[in-house]
């Protein structure tokens, strides 16, 4: 009985690991397909970086 339980847990873990690896592969493929940022997206990223810098300064109690 204990052997069956161990085998069931081992099989479940193997299937879960296989699913996790498949999900990671899918996300890697999505990232590879994504085009580099263009015009407006670059401006938006620059604005977000500036906001993060301001928030970091506020967290560090520093005035810009």
Secondary structure, DSSP 4 states (H G I P E B T S, - for coil): -HHHHHHHHHHHHHHHHHHHHHHHHHHHHHHHHSPPP-HHHHHHHHHHHHHHHHHHHHHTT---
